Amino acid sequence: MKPIVVTAGMLVVGAALFAMPSGSADEKDNGWIQLFNGKDLSGWSVYLDPKQKADPAKVFKVQDGILICEGMPFGYLITDKEYENYVLKLQWRWGQKVHGRGRNSGVFVHVVGPNQIWPKAVEAQLMADHAGDFWLVDNFKLKVDAKRQDPRIDRHYLRMKDHVEKAVGEWNQYEITCKGDSIRLVINGQLVNEGSDAEFSKGKILLQSEGSEIHFKDIALKQLPK
């Protein structure tokens, strides 16, 4: 069976008619780019596990300005463009549906190569009680403090601090800074992880569907000087 890859135009009829909101004067002055317009999935594409039959429009949907991911089947929402040297900010909260063993999702940066479960990238973990961990997916190379390496899984690096997440249903903020070959993760204002010597410093950004309902909003990116 061929992989399910759906562009925003296929998901929302007439999506091209929706203009990207200009944002506030403050956003303009500070150079922030809204990656999610709160209306549709313009600028993003959906990829779902090709072994599963699912309606992409039901897995990722927009409601009241919020991006809702149902969590099943496995897959992701991925930007159409590649980005490098930036600060990415987004807010997330957990929904009520849990299809697997626990609440799990992630934000991938520097995504390269073909669509698959899962593509080569660095995952900024969102799993409940583990948000801020690094996962180096498909042998992605990143130098992280060896003291935080999971003794059971060598491509997993634990976050620096615990108790940085808010209760289920409350909004959290992720700030991911990708500058040159370094990656820095901040959750709710606290530095939780950082790495250097990244194998790639440019790529797409994706949001996972990985077994649990999760909501996103205020997804914005600010370019940094090279």
Secondary structure, DSSP 4 states (H G I P E B T S, - for coil): ---EEEEHHHHSTTGGGSPPP---HHHHHHTEEES--SSS-TTEEEEE-TTS---HHHHEEEETTEEEE---SSEEEEESS-EESEEEEEEEEEEEEE-SSS---EEEEEEESS--SS-EEEEEE-STTTTT-EEEETT---B--GGGB-SS-TTEE--S-SS-SPPTTS-EEEEEEEETTEEEEEETTEEEEEEBS-S-SEEEEEEEE-SEEEEEEEEEEEE---
